[in-house]
Every structure is written in structure tokens, then in C-alpha cells.
Amino acid sequence: MARPHCCRRVEGKPVASVFKPAGIPARELDEIAMTLDEFEAVRLADLEGLYQEMAAEKMGVSRSTFSRIVDAAHRKIAEAIVNGKALKIEGGPVFERPRHRCGKCSAEWNGPPECPRCKETGNTRTPEEQPPARCGRRRRPGWGKP
């Protein structure tokens, strides 16, 4: 049995979740599913131009795991383009970081900067100011240390 995936951090969902060739109805196309972590890997490596080590750190995975994720994403994108298939982006082992956190009641949410719990405004922190999220998988002491 394979080991479960550790949660990967993504900055958000894509603006459009389905891409397809023009002029062909979606019902006539085969579909390729790309996960949100694969989408995030392509965004970090290809759009932002980050080195794999820095991109892996942002996603909360090892550099070798990041390499496997981005390779899988590139294969799926190439197959969609070359074979004229629809590309659907959804799901995967991800943790979406909340956009806001209230400094008064510690509520976390996505959306407008007003806290939905205590209605406080101006006392929220953005993700850059928050400590990075951790996945739920526990590790033994000393793992990953030289």
C-alpha cells in the first residue's frame, strides 16, 4: 500500500478550471484531469520562474516531490494540446491557505477583509504575515535531518 500524500500548499484556485480546444463542443472531447497541486507547480516553476528548490519550499514538499509533480503536469498539458483534449483542473492533496485571519478572534476565511465571526475590520492578517500551514501527517523526530 502506498504512503498517503502530505498536504501541499497552493495559493488559490485557477481563474478558469476547464480549458478546451476552440470550435469543438466539450461533450465531444476526452478530458484530462490535472490536480490543484500540479497547477500550482506549473504556476510557480513556469509563470513565476522560481527554481525548483524555492517552489518546493512554497508548496511544503521536497524538491524531488516537486519535480515529480511538475513533470506530471507538463505531460498532462502536452497531451491535452497535442491530442486536442479538454484539461480540467480540480482536487488533489492540497491545503488552501486562508486569505484572512482575524487578530481579535482568530477566525480564518476567504473573501472580504471583514471578519465573518466578530465583524472586525482592519485587524486581519494576510497569508504572508501568517506562519506556514502544516499538513496533518506526523513525522518521527529526526526525519529529514542529516
Rosetta silent file (secondary structure, phi, psi, omega in degrees, C-alpha in Angstrom):
SEQUENCE: MARPHCCRRVEGKPVASVFKPAGIPARELDEIAMTLDEFEAVRLADLEGLYQEMAAEKMGVSRSTFSRIVDAAHRKIAEAIVNGKALKIEGGPVFERPRHRCGKCSAEWNGPPECPRCKETGNTRTPEEQPPARCGRRRRPGWGKP
SCORE:     score description
SCORE:     0.000 S_00000001
   1 L     0.000  136.408 -178.104    0.000    0.000    0.000 S_00000001
   2 L   -74.465  150.810  177.279    1.323    3.441   -0.934 S_00000001
   3 L   -71.108  142.347 -179.802    2.107    6.042    1.662 S_00000001
   4 L   -67.849  151.074  178.467   -0.500    8.847    1.902 S_00000001
   5 L   -70.197  143.923  169.736    0.305   12.212    0.344 S_00000001
   6 L   -80.912  145.198  179.718    1.349   15.078    2.581 S_00000001
   7 L   -62.474  138.259  178.576   -0.861   18.140    2.057 S_00000001
   8 E  -108.661  140.093 -179.539    0.577   20.601   -0.450 S_00000001
   9 E   -84.152  133.853  173.353    0.099   24.348   -0.128 S_00000001
  10 E  -128.347  149.702 -178.077   -1.486   26.247   -3.013 S_00000001
  11 L   -78.815  -22.608  179.761   -2.130   29.968   -3.265 S_00000001
  12 L   167.678  179.248 -179.548   -5.584   29.592   -4.787 S_00000001
  13 L   -87.898  156.737  177.914   -7.720   28.086   -7.486 S_00000001
  14 L   -67.960  155.310  178.522   -7.310   28.871  -11.191 S_00000001
  15 L   -62.480  -42.705  176.352   -9.452   31.574  -12.764 S_00000001
  16 L  -120.252  133.158 -176.364  -10.807   29.004  -15.236 S_00000001
  17 L   -96.874   -6.918  178.493  -10.971   25.354  -14.254 S_00000001
  18 E  -134.613  133.386  175.100  -11.513   23.891  -17.751 S_00000001
  19 E  -125.306  137.048 -177.712   -9.587   24.527  -20.965 S_00000001
  20 L  -145.424  159.589  176.062  -10.606   23.032  -24.292 S_00000001
  21 L   -64.662  143.245  179.580   -9.845   23.406  -27.984 S_00000001
  22 L   -69.612  146.147  173.295  -11.897   26.099  -29.722 S_00000001
  23 L    83.573   -1.794  178.633  -14.722   25.069  -32.023 S_00000001
  24 L  -118.330  125.858  178.939  -15.319   21.605  -30.580 S_00000001
  25 L   -60.450  141.295 -177.038  -18.198   21.042  -28.129 S_00000001
  26 H   -58.455  -33.816 -177.562  -16.993   19.901  -24.688 S_00000001
  27 H   -67.106  -18.930  179.870  -19.263   16.829  -24.767 S_00000001
  28 H   -92.642   -3.781 -175.520  -17.316   15.505  -27.783 S_00000001
  29 L  -101.461  145.142  167.990  -13.891   15.828  -26.122 S_00000001
  30 L   -75.204  153.991 -175.456  -11.952   13.442  -23.932 S_00000001
  31 E  -117.650  142.093  173.111  -10.927   15.016  -20.630 S_00000001
  32 E  -116.233  130.222 -178.821   -7.617   15.041  -18.775 S_00000001
  33 E   -96.780  125.764  174.694   -7.715   15.796  -15.041 S_00000001
  34 E  -113.417  133.425 -179.579   -4.971   17.976  -13.545 S_00000001
  35 L   -80.570  162.852  179.609   -4.831   18.373   -9.761 S_00000001
  36 H   -63.637  -33.208  178.476   -4.518   21.718   -7.993 S_00000001
  37 H   -70.202  -32.859  174.602   -1.011   20.881   -6.783 S_00000001
  38 H   -67.578  -41.123  176.148    0.068   20.217  -10.386 S_00000001
  39 H   -60.116  -44.989 -179.502   -1.460   23.544  -11.424 S_00000001
  40 H   -64.758  -38.877  178.593    0.394   25.304   -8.587 S_00000001
  41 H   -62.558  -43.110  177.820    3.691   23.638   -9.551 S_00000001
  42 H   -65.040  -41.301  179.287    3.359   24.874  -13.145 S_00000001
  43 H   -60.773  -46.881 -177.688    2.445   28.356  -11.907 S_00000001
  44 H   -69.020  -45.405 -175.737    5.471   28.566   -9.608 S_00000001
  45 H   -76.531  -46.811 -172.149    8.017   26.998  -11.977 S_00000001
  46 H   -93.040  -41.010 -178.009    6.897   28.294  -15.371 S_00000001
  47 H   -82.812  -48.779 -179.904    4.967   31.506  -14.714 S_00000001
  48 L   -83.352  -16.757  176.997    6.867   32.875  -11.712 S_00000001
  49 L    71.050   26.998  179.533   10.166   31.330  -12.882 S_00000001
  50 L   -76.258  149.027  171.285   11.157   30.005   -9.461 S_00000001
  51 L   -69.078  155.849 -175.634   13.858   27.389   -9.091 S_00000001
  52 H   -59.450  -37.223 -178.805   12.530   24.006   -8.017 S_00000001
  53 H   -62.256  -45.200  179.842   14.019   24.275   -4.532 S_00000001
  54 H   -69.440  -40.784  179.089   12.257   27.594   -3.790 S_00000001
  55 H   -64.357  -40.598  178.926    8.981   26.443   -5.405 S_00000001
  56 H   -62.893  -40.109  178.534    9.052   23.207   -3.397 S_00000001
  57 H   -62.575  -42.151  178.917    9.519   25.204   -0.196 S_00000001
  58 H   -63.224  -34.262 -179.102    6.492   27.374   -1.047 S_00000001
  59 H   -86.197  -12.937  179.772    4.363   24.257   -1.613 S_00000001
  60 L    79.192   31.275  179.282    5.632   22.495    1.502 S_00000001
  61 L  -129.505  169.718  176.513    7.106   19.470   -0.322 S_00000001
  62 L   -75.061  163.692 -179.656   10.601   18.160   -1.039 S_00000001
  63 H   -64.978  -38.281  179.896   12.430   19.216   -4.192 S_00000001
  64 H   -68.219  -37.200  175.575   12.210   15.705   -5.659 S_00000001
  65 H   -64.607  -42.806  177.735    8.449   15.578   -4.979 S_00000001
  66 H   -59.249  -42.476  179.701    8.054   18.980   -6.633 S_00000001
  67 H   -60.131  -43.369  178.246    9.966   17.685   -9.653 S_00000001
  68 H   -64.975  -39.949  179.783    7.604   14.694   -9.974 S_00000001
  69 H   -63.322  -48.755 -177.050    4.544   16.959   -9.612 S_00000001
  70 H   -69.006  -34.238  175.792    5.677   19.435  -12.287 S_00000001
  71 H   -63.585  -43.334  178.274    6.713   16.603  -14.667 S_00000001
  72 H   -62.776  -40.745  179.265    3.252   15.022  -14.365 S_00000001
  73 H   -64.133  -43.547  179.599    1.642   18.411  -15.009 S_00000001
  74 H   -62.672  -39.203  177.816    3.777   19.027  -18.105 S_00000001
  75 H   -63.026  -42.746 -179.108    2.843   15.600  -19.511 S_00000001
  76 H   -66.351  -41.636  178.149   -0.876   16.305  -18.984 S_00000001
  77 H   -63.626  -44.628  179.457   -0.646   19.748  -20.599 S_00000001
  78 H   -62.040  -42.924  179.546    1.265   18.325  -23.566 S_00000001
  79 H   -63.360  -40.480  179.643   -1.271   15.508  -24.021 S_00000001
  80 H   -64.345  -42.721 -177.921   -4.165   17.976  -23.943 S_00000001
  81 H   -71.895  -49.154 -175.113   -2.538   20.258  -26.520 S_00000001
  82 H   -67.701  -41.929 -176.194   -1.178   17.583  -28.883 S_00000001
  83 H   -97.129    5.255  176.533   -4.246   15.307  -28.822 S_00000001
  84 L    64.210   45.494  179.743   -6.894   18.055  -28.633 S_00000001
  85 L  -105.952  160.672  175.650   -8.343   17.074  -25.258 S_00000001
  86 E   -81.129  143.051  178.924  -10.028   19.180  -22.593 S_00000001
  87 E  -113.053  118.677 -177.852   -7.941   19.940  -19.486 S_00000001
  88 E  -112.178  128.841 -177.336   -9.863   20.056  -16.197 S_00000001
  89 E  -109.632  117.355 -179.785   -8.181   21.394  -13.034 S_00000001
  90 L  -169.058  155.698  170.533   -9.580   20.191   -9.710 S_00000001
  91 L    67.125 -166.884  179.545   -8.890   18.298   -6.474 S_00000001
  92 L   108.683  170.243 -178.521   -5.728   16.733   -5.165 S_00000001
  93 L   -80.959   77.222 -174.386   -3.928   16.608   -1.796 S_00000001
  94 E  -123.624  157.704  171.599   -3.853   20.358   -1.162 S_00000001
  95 E  -122.205  113.458  177.182   -4.241   22.847    1.656 S_00000001
  96 E   -86.621  119.740 -178.486   -5.604   26.184    0.521 S_00000001
  97 L   -71.231  129.144  178.089   -4.239   28.860    2.777 S_00000001
  98 L   -61.728  146.916 -178.726   -6.981   31.227    4.023 S_00000001
  99 L   -78.573  -24.590 -177.003   -6.631   34.776    2.734 S_00000001
 100 E  -136.200  149.924  173.280   -7.506   36.411    6.070 S_00000001
 101 E  -140.960  126.773 -177.036   -7.107   35.726    9.775 S_00000001
 102 E   -75.885  130.709  178.006   -8.711   37.914   12.439 S_00000001
 103 L   -76.737  -15.181 -178.541   -6.310   39.236   15.054 S_00000001
 104 L   -90.547  -50.681 -175.160   -9.153   39.559   17.564 S_00000001
 105 L  -113.656   -0.243  177.944  -10.992   36.204   17.424 S_00000001
 106 L    66.891   17.329  176.189   -8.526   34.121   15.286 S_00000001
 107 L   -69.429  146.977  176.487  -11.173   33.220   12.670 S_00000001
 108 E  -120.357  140.011 -178.405   -9.826   32.293    9.213 S_00000001
 109 E  -161.930  164.400  171.354  -11.701   32.879    5.953 S_00000001
 110 L  -109.443  143.189  178.721  -11.525   33.691    2.256 S_00000001
 111 L   129.102 -151.885 -177.167  -13.377   36.713    0.962 S_00000001
 112 L   -64.898  157.923 -174.944  -13.754   40.331    2.040 S_00000001
 113 L   -71.794   -2.127  177.312  -11.471   41.623    4.818 S_00000001
 114 L   -81.886  129.800 -179.126  -14.333   41.915    7.349 S_00000001
 115 L   -65.166  126.835 -179.272  -14.302   39.076    9.888 S_00000001
 116 L   -71.667  -21.620 -177.717  -17.450   36.947    9.485 S_00000001
 117 L   -85.419  -54.423 -174.062  -17.434   35.980   13.177 S_00000001
 118 L  -109.970    0.456  177.360  -16.844   39.264   15.076 S_00000001
 119 L    63.442   20.227  178.352  -17.315   41.756   12.183 S_00000001
 120 L   -74.641  138.722  174.800  -13.925   43.345   12.957 S_00000001
 121 L  -123.144  150.850  178.093  -12.269   45.223   10.074 S_00000001
 122 L    79.179   -2.036 -179.372   -8.697   46.387    9.786 S_00000001
 123 L  -118.072   35.361 -178.791   -7.484   43.815   12.320 S_00000001
 124 E  -113.020  155.062  178.135   -6.847   40.960    9.872 S_00000001
 125 E  -112.985  145.328  176.606   -3.587   39.441    8.654 S_00000001
 126 L   -86.701  166.657 -178.214   -2.799   38.308    5.129 S_00000001
 127 H   -57.152  -32.695 -179.244   -1.201   34.889    4.393 S_00000001
 128 H   -63.098  -27.947 -178.839    2.267   36.462    4.061 S_00000001
 129 H   -89.625   -8.042 -177.867    2.058   37.523    7.699 S_00000001
 130 L   -93.918  149.229  174.174    0.842   34.117    8.905 S_00000001
 131 L   -66.881  150.404 -178.098    3.098   31.212    9.770 S_00000001
 132 L   -63.962  146.888  179.442    3.040   28.451    7.108 S_00000001
 133 L   -76.062  152.570  177.332    0.437   25.730    7.482 S_00000001
 134 L  -114.777  150.709  177.894    1.496   22.171    8.268 S_00000001
 135 L   -79.095  170.305 -176.488   -0.046   19.014    6.944 S_00000001
 136 L   -81.086   -8.495 -177.978   -1.704   16.512    9.241 S_00000001
 137 L   -75.125  132.098  179.404    0.912   13.803    8.736 S_00000001
 138 L   -92.574  144.726  178.538    3.140   13.288   11.747 S_00000001
 139 L  -117.903  152.612  176.887    6.826   12.607   11.360 S_00000001
 140 L   -73.089  147.915  176.505    9.222   10.862   13.647 S_00000001
 141 L   -57.670  136.230  176.753   11.798   13.050   15.428 S_00000001
 142 L    92.367  -10.524  179.030   14.973   13.352   13.409 S_00000001
 143 L   -66.555  137.903  176.444   13.454   12.561    9.991 S_00000001
 144 L    82.608    0.741  178.177   14.886   14.707    7.245 S_00000001
 145 L   -98.411  142.832 -179.308   17.921   15.779    9.308 S_00000001
 146 L   -69.710    0.000    0.000   21.431   14.994    8.063 S_00000001
